[in-house]
Amino acid sequence: MKKSIPEYILDGSIVIDSVEAFASILKEFPGRPELLKMHADQLAAKKLRDAAIEHYDQAARLFLSAGRLFQAWVSKILQWRLKRPSRDQLLEFHQAVESTTHNGAPVDEFIKSLAPAERMAVLSQFRRIWAGAGKTILNAGDRQTHLYLVVSGVLKETCYEMMTQKPRFRREGGRLLWEADSFGEVYPFSEQIPSQSHVLATTRVELVLVSRQRLMRACLRHPTVERGIIRLCRIRSENKKESLSNGVRKGHRYPIPTRMSVEILPESANEPSIVMEGYSQDLSISGVSFIPESNGGPPEESGQLSLTDLLHRSVRVSIPGDQLLVAISGQIVRKRHIMINGHKIPSYGIQFAEMTPRLRGAFFAFAESSRDKDIPPSQ
């Protein structure tokens, strides 16, 4: 799958130093908020203040319309650093944040959970850094001084258990970090916690850093902020008891690569259903991450539905066997991206309807028997 010119620019493969040349790129590829924000950075660096303000504002609006709250927030704060907003402008943007349906990413959830004064206390002052592919961002054992928020790009986090301390909560051995994910163990504030993670940039990345001291001050001024930080840092005040009779933990994902189709059910009698063909690399009791294949591409690419239309739509997931087809009802709850063969591919998070223990066991047995070894692995 060949990358487009904007993708080469965003990943750092193509560098455009000329303001005029970048403006021409924007005319050729309008409506790309990432490019608008990158051009605004360029304009601000060259002291073209008014033009930078305009481009940051346009980028923030487009990010909001796409449900990308964190990107919108970063763009707006950069705009406000160049020109202090009026009280009405502040209020207008906070209202827009509160009324925007986002994609379910962790930092988006965090932003939405805060009141306007709390957002400003936590996220109005930050430091940005950029790093190229292969750059180590955080080493295991490093002292934790900042909360890292991913603005763009992809990172790989590998987690270790330090011999000098017990793990505070169950965590995955490794994961990919995308836009609006976070890392950095800054909580609880009463402890100096060495990092248990090694974080490596796998593409060009942009990160926002919020200092531990700023988070502490925000929690003192706004006590409810602490709850949001706890959720964001994946801290659990108590262990949840598992009650599933077959010993499978709800939400835990199993590497069962499986072909499947997803039927987006109509919302009215006059609306046709839409079917996407694709596969999953893993699934859980509660849901599946579905990857549509290009020949049965996602509805938004075919012009039939937008991402906003897709979220919260009811679906029917079908898994084929040799002489049998199993279908499960569910709902699309998020859209993320994964890397396959070096390319960024959409992945739709589908939450299954509740199943009885007997149906649950039968479902996993059927999925296991339908395993497809030819499905490409994610990176």
URTA-V766567 format. One record per residue. N is the residue number from 0. RES is the residue in one small letter. PHI is phi in radians with two decimals (NA if undefined). OMEGA is omega in whole degrees, -180 to 180 (NA if undefined). BURIAL is I if it has 16 or more other ideal C-beta (glycine too) atoms within 10 Angstrom, else O. Layout:
N:RES:PHI:OMEGA:BURIAL
N:RES:PHI:OMEGA:BURIAL
//
This chain:
0:m:NA:-175:O
1:k:-1.37:179:O
2:k:-1.39:178:O
3:s:-1.52:180:O
4:i:-1.03:178:O
5:p:-1.00:179:I
6:e:-1.17:176:O
7:y:-1.13:179:O
8:i:-1.18:-176:I
9:l:-1.20:-180:I
10:d:-1.54:176:I
11:g:1.53:179:O
12:s:-1.20:176:O
13:i:-2.01:179:O
14:v:-1.99:-179:O
15:i:-2.00:-178:I
16:d:-1.52:-176:O
17:s:-1.43:176:O
18:v:-1.09:-179:O
19:e:-1.14:180:O
20:a:-1.14:179:O
21:f:-1.17:177:I
22:a:-1.07:178:I
23:s:-1.16:177:O
24:i:-1.07:180:I
25:l:-1.12:177:I
26:k:-1.21:-180:O
27:e:-1.32:-179:O
28:f:-2.21:-178:O
29:p:-1.25:175:O
30:g:1.36:177:O
31:r:-1.79:-175:I
32:p:-1.09:179:I
33:e:-1.09:179:I
34:l:-1.20:178:I
35:l:-1.04:-180:I
36:k:-1.16:179:I
37:m:-1.12:178:I
38:h:-1.18:177:I
39:a:-1.08:175:I
40:d:-1.03:-180:I
41:q:-1.12:-180:I
42:l:-1.12:179:I
43:a:-1.12:180:I
44:a:-1.14:-180:O
45:k:-1.65:176:O
46:k:1.17:176:O
47:l:-1.59:-166:O
48:r:-1.09:-176:O
49:d:-1.11:179:O
50:a:-1.16:179:I
51:a:-1.12:178:I
52:i:-1.01:-179:I
53:e:-1.10:-178:O
54:h:-1.25:175:I
55:y:-1.06:-179:I
56:d:-1.12:178:I
57:q:-1.08:180:I
58:a:-1.09:-180:I
59:a:-1.05:-180:I
60:r:-1.13:180:I
61:l:-1.19:177:I
62:f:-1.07:179:I
63:l:-1.07:-178:I
64:s:-1.13:178:O
65:a:-1.62:180:I
66:g:1.35:-177:I
67:r:-1.75:-171:I
68:l:-1.10:-175:I
69:f:-1.16:177:I
70:q:-1.05:178:I
71:a:-1.08:-179:I
72:w:-1.09:-180:I
73:v:-1.06:180:I
74:s:-1.07:-178:I
75:k:-1.20:178:I
76:i:-1.12:177:I
77:l:-1.11:176:I
78:q:-1.12:-178:I
79:w:-1.19:176:I
80:r:-1.20:178:O
81:l:-1.50:179:O
82:k:-2.59:-178:O
83:r:-1.04:-177:O
84:p:-1.37:173:O
85:s:-1.37:179:O
86:r:-1.07:180:O
87:d:-1.15:179:O
88:q:-1.17:176:O
89:l:-1.04:-178:O
90:l:-1.09:-179:O
91:e:-1.07:-178:O
92:f:-1.22:179:I
93:h:-1.08:177:I
94:q:-1.14:178:O
95:a:-1.13:178:I
96:v:-1.07:-176:I
97:e:-1.20:-178:O
98:s:-1.68:-177:O
99:t:-1.55:172:I
100:t:-1.47:-175:O
101:h:-1.77:-172:I
102:n:-1.60:176:I
103:g:1.55:179:O
104:a:-1.23:-174:I
105:p:-0.99:-178:I
106:v:-1.23:174:I
107:d:-1.05:177:I
108:e:-1.04:-180:I
109:f:-1.08:180:I
110:i:-1.04:-177:I
111:k:-1.18:-177:O
112:s:-1.34:-175:O
113:l:-1.65:171:I
114:a:-1.33:-177:O
115:p:-0.90:-180:O
116:a:-1.12:179:O
117:e:-1.22:178:I
118:r:-1.03:-178:I
119:m:-1.14:-179:I
120:a:-1.12:-176:I
121:v:-1.54:-163:I
122:l:-2.10:180:I
123:s:-1.44:178:O
124:q:-2.07:179:O
125:f:-2.61:176:I
126:r:-2.02:178:O
127:r:-1.82:172:O
128:i:-2.35:176:O
129:w:-2.18:178:O
130:a:-2.59:179:I
131:g:-1.52:179:O
132:a:-1.02:180:I
133:g:1.62:-179:O
134:k:-1.43:175:O
135:t:-1.39:-180:O
136:i:-1.65:-176:I
137:l:-2.52:177:I
138:n:-1.82:174:O
139:a:-1.04:-179:O
140:g:1.70:178:O
141:d:-1.11:175:I
142:r:-1.25:-176:O
143:q:-1.54:-180:I
144:t:-2.05:-176:O
145:h:-2.46:167:I
146:l:-1.62:-178:I
147:y:-1.74:178:I
148:l:-2.09:-175:I
149:v:-1.49:177:I
150:v:-1.47:180:I
151:s:-2.71:-180:I
152:g:1.60:-177:I
153:v:-2.26:176:I
154:l:-2.22:175:I
155:k:-2.00:178:O
156:e:-1.87:174:I
157:t:-1.96:-173:O
158:c:-1.81:-180:I
159:y:-2.24:172:O
160:e:-1.69:-180:O
161:m:-1.33:-178:O
162:m:-1.15:-176:O
163:t:-1.52:-179:O
164:q:-2.60:177:O
165:k:-1.47:176:O
166:p:-1.11:-176:O
167:r:-1.42:179:I
168:f:-2.84:179:O
169:r:-1.09:179:O
170:r:-2.48:179:O
171:e:-1.28:178:O
172:g:-1.19:179:O
173:g:-2.84:179:O
174:r:-2.78:173:O
175:l:-1.67:180:I
176:l:-1.97:-177:I
177:w:-2.13:175:I
178:e:-0.89:177:I
179:a:1.22:166:I
180:d:-1.61:180:I
181:s:-2.45:172:I
182:f:-2.70:-176:I
183:g:1.93:-174:I
184:e:-1.62:-178:I
185:v:-1.66:-178:I
186:y:-2.08:4:I
187:p:-1.32:-176:O
188:f:-1.19:-177:O
189:s:-1.34:-177:O
190:e:-2.10:171:O
191:q:-1.66:-171:O
192:i:-1.80:174:I
193:p:-1.20:-178:O
194:s:-1.09:173:I
195:q:-1.77:-175:I
196:s:-2.17:167:I
197:h:-1.93:-176:I
198:v:-2.02:-175:I
199:l:-2.17:175:I
200:a:-1.31:177:I
201:t:-1.72:171:I
202:t:-2.38:170:I
203:r:-1.08:-177:I
204:v:-2.25:170:I
205:e:-2.10:-177:I
206:l:-2.22:171:I
207:v:-1.91:180:I
208:l:-1.98:175:O
209:v:-1.99:-173:I
210:s:-1.25:176:O
211:r:-1.02:180:I
212:q:-1.11:179:O
213:r:-1.15:178:I
214:l:-1.09:179:I
215:m:-1.11:179:O
216:r:-1.11:179:O
217:a:-1.10:180:I
218:c:-1.19:178:I
219:l:-1.17:-179:O
220:r:-1.38:-176:O
221:h:-2.32:-174:I
222:p:-0.97:-178:O
223:t:-1.28:179:O
224:v:-1.09:-176:I
225:e:-1.05:179:I
226:r:-1.09:179:O
227:g:-1.14:179:I
228:i:-1.16:178:I
229:i:-1.04:179:O
230:r:-1.11:-177:O
231:l:-1.14:-179:I
232:c:-1.50:176:I
233:r:1.05:175:O
234:i:-1.54:178:O
235:r:-2.10:-179:O
236:s:-1.25:176:O
237:e:-2.66:-180:O
238:n:-1.32:177:O
239:k:-1.44:178:O
240:k:-1.42:178:O
241:e:-1.60:-175:O
242:s:-2.08:-177:O
243:l:-1.30:-172:O
244:s:-1.19:-176:O
245:n:-1.62:174:O
246:g:1.37:179:O
247:v:-1.59:-178:I
248:r:-1.35:179:O
249:k:-1.12:179:O
250:g:1.64:179:O
251:h:-1.26:-174:O
252:r:-1.69:-178:I
253:y:-2.06:-178:O
254:p:-1.30:179:O
255:i:-2.10:179:I
256:p:-1.14:-172:I
257:t:-2.50:171:I
258:r:-1.25:178:I
259:m:-2.83:173:I
260:s:-2.20:179:I
261:v:-2.13:177:I
262:e:-1.74:176:I
263:i:-1.45:-173:I
264:l:-1.31:-179:O
265:p:-1.19:178:O
266:e:-1.63:177:O
267:s:-2.51:-177:O
268:a:-1.12:-176:O
269:n:-1.57:-177:O
270:e:-1.71:179:O
271:p:-1.34:173:O
272:s:-1.40:-179:O
273:i:-2.18:-176:I
274:v:-1.98:174:O
275:m:-1.97:175:I
276:e:-1.66:180:O
277:g:3.13:-175:I
278:y:-2.77:173:I
279:s:-2.29:177:I
280:q:-1.66:178:I
281:d:-2.73:178:O
282:l:-2.65:-179:I
283:s:-2.34:176:I
284:i:-1.05:-173:I
285:s:-1.58:-178:I
286:g:3.09:-175:I
287:v:-2.63:171:I
288:s:-1.74:-174:I
289:f:-1.70:-180:I
290:i:-1.99:179:I
291:p:-1.27:176:I
292:e:-1.46:-174:O
293:s:-1.09:-179:O
294:n:-1.36:174:O
295:g:-2.23:-164:O
296:g:-0.80:-179:O
297:p:-1.07:-175:I
298:p:-0.95:-176:I
299:e:-1.16:180:O
300:e:-1.36:180:O
301:s:-1.60:177:O
302:g:1.41:-177:O
303:q:-1.54:-179:O
304:l:-2.46:173:O
305:s:-1.65:179:O
306:l:-1.05:179:I
307:t:-1.04:178:O
308:d:-1.15:-176:O
309:l:-1.22:-177:I
310:l:-1.05:178:I
311:h:1.24:175:O
312:r:-1.37:177:I
313:s:-1.35:-177:O
314:v:-2.39:171:I
315:r:-2.21:-179:O
316:v:-1.67:-179:I
317:s:-2.06:178:I
318:i:-2.00:-178:I
319:p:-1.50:172:O
320:g:-2.07:-179:O
321:d:-1.06:-179:O
322:q:-2.34:-174:O
323:l:-2.60:178:O
324:l:-2.29:178:O
325:v:-1.89:-179:I
326:a:-2.11:-179:O
327:i:-2.28:178:I
328:s:-1.39:178:O
329:g:-2.97:-177:I
330:q:-2.58:176:I
331:i:-1.33:-176:I
332:v:-2.01:178:I
333:r:-2.87:171:I
334:k:-2.30:176:I
335:r:-2.23:176:I
336:h:-2.27:175:O
337:i:-2.26:179:I
338:m:-1.81:176:I
339:i:-2.29:-179:I
340:n:0.92:177:O
341:g:1.44:-178:O
342:h:-2.05:180:O
343:k:-1.48:-173:I
344:i:-2.11:178:I
345:p:-1.22:177:I
346:s:-2.34:-176:I
347:y:-1.77:178:I
348:g:-1.42:-178:I
349:i:-2.04:177:I
350:q:-1.66:-179:O
351:f:-1.33:169:I
352:a:-1.20:-179:O
353:e:-1.07:178:O
354:m:-2.19:174:O
355:t:-1.26:179:O
356:p:-0.96:-179:O
357:r:-1.16:178:O
358:l:-1.15:180:O
359:r:-1.07:179:I
360:g:-1.10:180:O
361:a:-1.13:-180:O
362:f:-1.08:-179:I
363:f:-1.18:178:I
364:a:-1.12:179:O
365:f:-1.18:-180:O
366:a:-1.07:180:I
367:e:-1.11:180:O
368:s:-1.25:-179:O
369:s:-1.72:-178:I
370:r:-0.94:-179:O
371:d:-2.09:-176:O
372:k:-1.31:-177:O
373:d:-1.52:-180:O
374:i:-1.21:-177:I
375:p:-1.23:178:O
376:p:-1.36:174:O
377:s:-1.41:-177:O
378:q:-1.89:NA:O
//
